Amino acid sequence: MKKKLLAGTVLSICLLSSGLSACSSEDKTEKPSSENQLQSDYMEVDGILTKTEKGSFSVHDGLMYFTDYETQTSVPVCAKPNCRHLSVYEDEKTTCNAVCSSSYMFPYKEKLYRIESVDNREGKLIASHMDGSNPKTVGTFSSGDMLESAVILNENMYYTYCELQNEILAEQEDGQAQSGQAMGFNCSLNRLNLDTLEQTEIVKLEDVSHILMLGGTKEYQVCAVVKDDGVQYNLFDYESGTLTEISLNTVDYQRVEVTQDGKGFYYIGDEGKSLYCYHIDSKENEKIVQAEEVGAEKVTVEGVSEEGILFRAFPENELYVKNEEGISNLKLSDRLPTDQAWLSGINDITKDGVYFTYQEKYIGEKEIEGDLLMYDAYIEKEDLFGKTGEMKVIYTPRVSSAGNIVTEE
């Protein structure tokens, strides 16, 4: 077996040539320094992927992974000597440091934080070393019945949650709730200081289903307030702590992608048939792409790069770029390893390349409808936009989406 140290990261994890991470007893964990901290001033914690300037954190099969943008590799967050990095699906008694029960995670001040739900409408903050070792509960905070979205801005975590209205909750506990009775929710947007654990309720709205953070910058966050009769869109200003209603040509609440200058954002409107750019200063909704321009029925926005705005077109599920030169099909699907694989979405775009996910149907002894294998991959920009180079797989699943163990065959 060959060992390769991940130099330049605080994880100091060894990679084996087989693609399974492990460390020998001789390996030493590098002490983090201010120069190699992984945290960024602004991080979106959406329960799927937490992106920083140097890499991203995600959860696969109940294991925390870190994708290093310098080495284009994805490794379990564990530096335990001789660890095989097995998930609970593979070994119920696994002791791997990467095992976790929550996909809400972020780095902060040389620690890796996780958010877990507890009883009594509280969330629990767990902090560990950057290699996942020595996890400890450092505090709790109000999180209602469901934590929905979170953003880390400097030393503060801004987050939204919803909770069942107390009178309805009481009726349910007493067995008096009527069949077909409408569920009433209150939703809040709070701020939690990660150093002092001081909590501040910024916004509380009654009779709304959700307050969702859809994307933003260090100055603002695009929020969707979901009600029974529709969706209201707002810009949340961190400094003033206010929500300002804006008008968008959509009734959906998909994630948005901020323009490169930060003065607007791209979103999907017209029931998925158009890609718009909302200009904050002028409050203008500019139509950028129509699905019919590429012979598609619907489009989704995937990311923003110096090369243009990336979007996917359906039902063909192909990746396109729109820039001053026009619209171009990047033919990324042609670079996937098998004809049975299909593109799932863009994870992040760096100055050098694009990280993305693709999937294929799991075929094994216990076939289940909808059981999938999810892969993470990387492609250099010059290869993607040149339409000539190949992609490389940086994460290969060992467990299917239905919990089936994947064998080498």
C-alpha positions as CSV (number, residue, x, y, z in Angstrom):
1,M,0.0,0.0,0.0
2,K,1.2,3.5,-0.8
3,K,0.9,6.4,1.5
4,K,0.5,10.0,0.5
5,L,0.3,12.8,3.1
6,L,-2.2,15.6,2.5
7,A,0.3,18.4,3.0
8,G,-1.0,21.9,3.6
9,T,-4.2,20.8,5.4
10,V,-4.9,20.5,9.1
11,L,-6.3,17.0,8.6
12,S,-3.0,15.3,7.9
13,I,-4.7,12.2,6.6
14,C,-3.0,9.5,4.6
15,L,-4.4,8.3,1.3
16,L,-4.0,4.7,0.1
17,S,-3.7,3.9,-3.6
18,S,-6.9,1.9,-3.3
19,G,-8.8,5.1,-2.6
20,L,-9.5,4.1,1.1
21,S,-8.1,6.5,3.6
22,A,-6.0,5.1,6.5
23,C,-3.1,6.1,8.7
24,S,-0.3,4.2,10.2
25,S,0.8,4.3,13.8
26,E,3.8,6.4,12.8
27,D,1.8,9.3,11.3
28,K,1.6,12.5,13.3
29,T,-1.3,15.0,13.2
30,E,-0.1,18.4,12.1
31,K,-0.9,21.2,14.6
32,P,-3.2,23.8,13.0
33,S,-1.8,27.3,12.5
34,S,-3.4,30.6,11.6
35,E,-1.9,30.2,8.1
36,N,-3.7,26.9,7.4
37,Q,-7.1,27.3,9.1
38,L,-9.8,25.9,6.9
39,Q,-12.6,28.3,8.0
40,S,-13.7,31.2,5.8
41,D,-15.3,34.5,7.0
42,Y,-18.6,33.4,5.2
43,M,-19.8,29.8,5.0
44,E,-23.2,28.4,4.1
45,V,-24.2,25.4,6.2
46,D,-27.1,23.8,4.4
47,G,-26.8,20.2,5.6
48,I,-25.4,19.0,2.3
49,L,-22.1,20.8,1.7
50,T,-20.2,23.4,3.7
51,K,-17.8,25.2,1.4
52,T,-14.7,27.1,2.5
53,E,-11.9,28.8,0.5
54,K,-9.7,25.8,0.8
55,G,-12.1,22.9,0.6
56,S,-15.5,21.6,1.5
57,F,-17.0,19.3,4.2
58,S,-19.8,16.8,3.5
59,V,-21.2,13.5,4.8
60,H,-21.2,10.3,2.9
61,D,-22.8,7.2,4.4
62,G,-22.6,8.7,7.9
63,L,-18.9,9.6,7.6
64,M,-17.6,13.2,7.4
65,Y,-15.4,13.9,4.4
66,F,-13.1,16.8,3.5
67,T,-12.5,17.7,-0.1
68,D,-9.1,19.4,-0.5
69,Y,-9.1,22.0,-3.3
70,E,-5.3,22.0,-3.5
71,T,-4.9,18.2,-4.0
72,Q,-8.3,17.5,-5.6
73,T,-8.9,14.7,-3.2
74,S,-11.7,13.7,-0.8
75,V,-10.8,11.9,2.5
76,P,-12.6,10.9,5.7
77,V,-12.2,13.4,8.6
78,C,-10.1,10.9,10.7
79,A,-6.4,10.5,11.5
80,K,-6.8,7.6,13.9
81,P,-3.9,5.2,13.5
82,N,-4.8,2.0,11.5
83,C,-8.4,3.1,11.1
84,R,-10.3,1.5,8.2
85,H,-12.9,4.4,8.2
86,L,-15.9,2.1,8.2
87,S,-19.4,3.5,8.5
88,V,-22.1,2.1,10.8
89,Y,-23.5,0.4,7.7
90,E,-20.3,-1.6,7.4
91,D,-19.6,-2.1,11.1
92,E,-22.1,-1.3,13.8
93,K,-19.2,-1.1,16.3
94,T,-17.0,1.2,14.2
95,T,-14.9,3.7,16.1
96,C,-13.8,5.9,13.2
97,N,-13.6,9.6,14.2
98,A,-15.4,10.5,11.0
99,V,-18.7,8.9,12.1
100,C,-21.4,11.5,12.7
101,S,-25.2,11.7,12.9
102,S,-25.5,15.2,11.5
103,S,-24.6,16.7,8.1
104,Y,-24.6,20.3,9.5
105,M,-20.9,21.0,10.1
106,F,-18.4,23.8,9.8
107,P,-14.8,24.7,10.8
108,Y,-14.3,27.5,13.3
109,K,-11.1,28.5,15.2
110,E,-9.2,25.3,14.6
111,K,-12.2,23.2,15.6
112,L,-14.7,21.3,13.6
113,Y,-18.2,22.0,14.7
114,R,-21.3,19.9,14.2
115,I,-25.0,20.7,15.0
116,E,-27.2,18.0,16.3
117,S,-30.8,18.1,17.4
118,V,-31.8,17.3,21.0
119,D,-35.1,17.4,22.9
120,N,-36.9,20.5,24.2
121,R,-36.5,22.4,20.9
122,E,-32.8,22.8,21.4
123,G,-29.8,22.2,19.1
124,K,-26.5,21.0,20.4
125,L,-23.1,22.3,19.3
126,I,-20.3,19.7,19.3
127,A,-16.7,20.7,18.7
128,S,-13.9,18.3,17.9
129,H,-10.3,18.6,16.6
130,M,-10.0,19.0,12.9
131,D,-9.4,15.3,12.5
132,G,-12.7,14.5,14.2
133,S,-11.1,13.4,17.5
134,N,-12.1,14.4,21.0
135,P,-15.6,15.6,20.3
136,K,-17.2,17.6,23.1
137,T,-20.5,19.4,23.6
138,V,-19.8,23.1,23.9
139,G,-23.3,24.5,24.2
140,T,-26.9,24.4,23.2
141,F,-29.2,26.9,21.5
142,S,-32.8,27.4,20.6
143,S,-33.6,25.5,17.4
144,G,-37.4,24.9,17.5
145,D,-38.8,21.7,16.1
146,M,-36.7,21.9,12.9
147,L,-33.4,23.7,12.1
148,E,-33.7,24.7,8.4
149,S,-30.7,26.7,7.3
150,A,-27.6,28.3,8.7
151,V,-24.8,30.7,7.7
152,I,-21.5,31.4,9.5
153,L,-20.4,35.1,9.2
154,N,-17.2,35.8,11.2
155,E,-17.9,34.8,14.8
156,N,-21.7,34.5,14.4
157,M,-24.0,31.8,13.2
158,Y,-27.3,33.1,11.6
159,Y,-29.9,30.4,11.4
160,T,-33.5,29.8,10.8
161,Y,-35.9,27.3,12.4
162,C,-39.6,26.6,12.6
163,E,-41.7,25.3,15.5
164,L,-45.3,24.1,15.9
165,Q,-47.5,26.7,17.5
166,N,-47.9,26.0,21.2
167,E,-51.7,25.8,21.2
168,I,-51.6,23.1,18.4
169,L,-48.8,21.3,20.2
170,A,-50.9,21.2,23.4
171,E,-53.9,19.9,21.5
172,Q,-51.8,17.1,20.0
173,E,-50.4,16.1,23.4
174,D,-53.9,16.1,24.9
175,G,-55.3,14.1,21.9
176,Q,-57.6,16.9,21.0
177,A,-56.2,17.7,17.5
178,Q,-58.8,17.4,14.8
179,S,-58.2,15.3,11.7
180,G,-57.4,17.5,8.8
181,Q,-56.6,20.4,11.1
182,A,-54.1,22.9,9.5
183,M,-50.7,22.8,11.1
184,G,-49.7,26.2,12.5
185,F,-46.0,27.2,12.6
186,N,-43.9,30.1,13.8
187,C,-40.5,30.7,12.3
188,S,-37.5,32.6,13.5
189,L,-34.2,33.9,12.3
190,N,-31.7,34.0,15.1
191,R,-28.0,34.9,15.7
192,L,-25.7,32.8,17.8
193,N,-22.3,34.1,18.9
194,L,-20.0,31.1,18.6
195,D,-17.6,32.5,21.2
196,T,-20.0,33.5,24.0
197,L,-23.0,31.4,22.9
198,E,-25.2,34.5,23.3
199,Q,-28.4,34.1,21.3
200,T,-30.4,36.9,19.7
201,E,-33.8,36.5,18.1
202,I,-33.7,38.9,15.1
203,V,-37.0,38.0,13.3
204,K,-40.0,36.0,14.4
205,L,-42.9,35.4,12.0
206,E,-46.2,33.7,12.9
207,D,-48.3,31.5,10.7
208,V,-45.5,30.8,8.2
209,S,-44.2,27.4,7.2
210,H,-40.5,28.2,6.6
211,I,-37.8,30.8,6.5
212,L,-35.2,29.5,4.1
213,M,-31.8,31.0,3.4
214,L,-31.2,30.6,-0.4
215,G,-27.7,32.1,-0.7
216,G,-25.9,35.4,-0.3
217,T,-22.7,37.2,0.6
218,K,-21.1,38.8,3.7
219,E,-23.5,41.7,3.3
220,Y,-26.9,40.1,2.6
221,Q,-28.8,36.8,2.4
222,V,-31.6,36.0,0.0
223,C,-34.5,34.5,2.1
224,A,-37.8,32.8,1.2
225,V,-40.7,33.1,3.6
226,V,-43.0,30.3,2.8
227,K,-46.7,30.7,3.6
228,D,-49.8,28.7,2.9
229,D,-50.8,31.2,0.1
230,G,-47.4,31.5,-1.5
231,V,-43.7,32.6,-1.1
232,Q,-42.4,36.0,-0.2
233,Y,-38.8,36.8,-1.1
234,N,-36.6,39.1,1.0
235,L,-33.1,40.4,1.3
236,F,-31.8,40.1,4.9
237,D,-29.2,42.7,5.9
238,Y,-26.8,41.4,8.5
239,E,-25.8,44.8,9.8
240,S,-29.3,46.2,10.3
241,G,-31.0,42.9,11.0
242,T,-33.9,43.6,8.7
243,L,-35.8,41.8,6.0
244,T,-36.6,43.8,2.9
245,E,-39.2,42.3,0.5
246,I,-38.2,42.0,-3.1
247,S,-40.1,40.9,-6.2
248,L,-38.9,37.8,-8.2
249,N,-40.5,36.1,-11.2
250,T,-40.9,32.8,-9.4
251,V,-43.0,30.9,-6.9
252,D,-40.2,28.4,-6.1
253,Y,-37.5,28.6,-3.5
254,Q,-34.5,27.0,-5.0
255,R,-31.0,28.1,-4.1
256,V,-29.6,31.2,-5.9
257,E,-26.1,31.9,-7.2
258,V,-24.6,35.3,-6.5
259,T,-23.1,37.3,-9.4
260,Q,-19.3,37.7,-9.4
261,D,-19.6,41.4,-8.4
262,G,-22.0,40.5,-5.5
263,K,-24.5,43.1,-6.7
264,G,-27.1,40.6,-7.8
265,F,-28.0,36.9,-8.0
266,Y,-29.2,34.3,-10.5
267,Y,-32.4,32.3,-9.9
268,I,-34.8,30.1,-11.8
269,G,-38.3,31.5,-12.6
270,D,-41.3,31.0,-14.8
271,E,-41.9,27.5,-13.4
272,G,-38.4,26.4,-14.3
273,K,-38.5,27.7,-17.9
274,S,-36.2,30.7,-17.4
275,L,-33.0,31.8,-15.7
276,Y,-33.1,35.3,-14.3
277,C,-30.6,37.8,-12.8
278,Y,-31.9,40.0,-10.0
279,H,-30.0,43.3,-9.8
280,I,-30.2,44.6,-6.3
281,D,-29.5,48.3,-7.0
282,S,-32.1,48.7,-9.8
283,K,-34.5,45.9,-8.5
284,E,-34.6,44.7,-12.1
285,N,-35.3,41.0,-13.0
286,E,-33.3,40.4,-16.2
287,K,-34.0,37.3,-18.2
288,I,-30.7,35.6,-19.0
289,V,-31.7,32.2,-20.6
290,Q,-34.9,30.6,-21.7
291,A,-35.1,26.8,-21.7
292,E,-36.4,26.8,-25.2
293,E,-33.2,28.4,-26.4
294,V,-31.4,25.0,-25.8
295,G,-34.4,22.9,-26.8
296,A,-35.2,22.1,-23.1
297,E,-38.3,22.1,-21.0
298,K,-36.6,23.4,-17.8
299,V,-33.3,24.7,-16.5
300,T,-31.6,24.9,-13.1
301,V,-28.8,27.3,-12.1
302,E,-25.6,25.5,-11.1
303,G,-22.8,28.0,-10.5
304,V,-21.0,31.2,-11.5
305,S,-17.5,31.3,-12.9
306,E,-15.3,33.8,-14.8
307,E,-16.2,31.8,-17.8
308,G,-19.9,32.5,-17.4
309,I,-23.1,31.2,-15.7
310,L,-23.4,27.4,-15.6
311,F,-26.9,25.9,-15.8
312,R,-28.4,22.4,-16.5
313,A,-31.1,21.8,-19.1
314,F,-33.8,19.1,-18.8
315,P,-34.8,16.5,-19.7
316,E,-31.4,15.9,-21.4
317,N,-29.6,16.8,-18.1
318,E,-26.7,18.4,-19.7
319,L,-24.5,21.3,-18.5
320,Y,-24.3,24.6,-20.4
321,V,-22.5,27.8,-20.0
322,K,-23.9,31.3,-20.9
323,N,-21.5,34.2,-21.4
324,E,-20.9,37.1,-23.8
325,E,-20.1,34.6,-26.6
326,G,-23.5,32.9,-26.3
327,I,-24.6,29.5,-24.9
328,S,-22.5,26.4,-25.2
329,N,-23.1,22.8,-24.3
330,L,-20.1,21.6,-22.2
331,K,-20.9,17.9,-22.8
332,L,-19.9,16.9,-19.3
333,S,-22.2,13.9,-19.5
334,D,-20.1,12.5,-22.3
335,R,-17.1,12.4,-19.9
336,L,-18.9,10.3,-17.2
337,P,-17.4,6.8,-16.9
338,T,-20.5,4.8,-18.0
339,D,-23.5,5.3,-20.1
340,Q,-25.7,4.5,-17.1
341,A,-24.4,7.4,-15.1
342,W,-26.0,10.9,-15.1
343,L,-25.1,14.3,-13.8
344,S,-26.4,15.2,-10.3
345,G,-25.2,18.7,-9.8
346,I,-22.2,21.1,-9.4
347,N,-20.8,21.2,-5.8
348,D,-18.3,24.0,-6.2
349,I,-16.3,26.0,-8.7
350,T,-12.7,27.1,-8.0
351,K,-10.2,29.1,-10.0
352,D,-8.8,25.8,-11.4
353,G,-11.7,23.4,-11.8
354,V,-15.2,22.2,-11.1
355,Y,-16.3,19.8,-8.4
356,F,-19.6,17.9,-9.2
357,T,-21.7,14.9,-8.3
358,Y,-23.0,12.1,-10.6
359,Q,-25.0,9.0,-9.8
360,E,-26.0,5.7,-11.2
361,K,-28.4,2.9,-10.3
362,Y,-27.1,0.4,-7.8
363,I,-27.2,-3.2,-9.2
364,G,-26.5,-5.9,-6.6
365,E,-28.0,-8.8,-4.8
366,K,-30.6,-6.7,-3.0
367,E,-31.9,-4.4,-5.7
368,I,-34.3,-1.7,-4.5
369,E,-36.2,0.7,-6.7
370,G,-34.5,4.1,-6.5
371,D,-31.4,2.7,-4.9
372,L,-28.5,4.8,-6.1
373,L,-24.7,5.2,-6.0
374,M,-23.5,8.8,-5.6
375,Y,-20.0,9.8,-6.8
376,D,-18.0,13.0,-6.3
377,A,-15.7,14.0,-9.2
378,Y,-13.5,16.8,-10.4
379,I,-12.6,18.3,-13.8
380,E,-10.1,21.0,-14.7
381,K,-11.6,24.1,-16.2
382,E,-9.5,23.9,-19.3
383,D,-10.8,20.4,-19.8
384,L,-14.4,21.3,-19.1
385,F,-14.6,24.4,-21.3
386,G,-12.3,22.9,-23.9
387,K,-14.6,19.9,-24.1
388,T,-11.7,17.5,-24.5
389,G,-10.2,16.4,-21.2
390,E,-11.4,13.8,-18.8
391,M,-12.8,14.0,-15.3
392,K,-11.5,12.1,-12.2
393,V,-13.5,10.5,-9.5
394,I,-12.5,11.7,-6.0
395,Y,-15.1,9.8,-4.0
396,T,-16.5,6.3,-4.7
397,P,-19.3,5.1,-2.5
398,R,-19.0,1.9,-0.4
399,V,-22.7,2.0,0.6
400,S,-25.7,2.6,-1.6
401,S,-28.4,5.2,-0.9
402,A,-30.6,2.3,0.5
403,G,-27.9,1.1,2.8
404,N,-26.6,-1.8,0.7
405,I,-22.9,-2.6,1.0
406,V,-21.1,-2.1,-2.4
407,T,-18.6,-4.8,-3.3
408,E,-15.7,-4.3,-5.7
409,E,-17.5,-6.3,-8.3
